[in-house]
Amino acid sequence: MVKRLAKLFDLCVLDSFPSAHRSHPSIVGFPYVLPACAGRIV
């Protein structure tokens, strides 16, 4: 799922502190295939 969706994006910005602690593919998968950074809220 992540590899197919990653083609649509340039980077991954995690901007939700409560979600950062979950191990859902949409949270932990994208930083493995896209450049990632933390947003202002995190």
URTAQUI-V687466 format. One record per backbone hydrogen bond with DSSP energy under -1.0 kcal/mol. CO is the residue of the C=O (numbers start at 1). NH is the residue of the N-H. If there is no record, write none. Layout:
BEGIN
CO/NH
CO/NH
END
This chain:
BEGIN
1/5
2/6
5/8
6/9
12/37
14/39
16/20
19/22
24/27
24/28
25/29
29/32
30/33
30/34
35/12
37/14
END
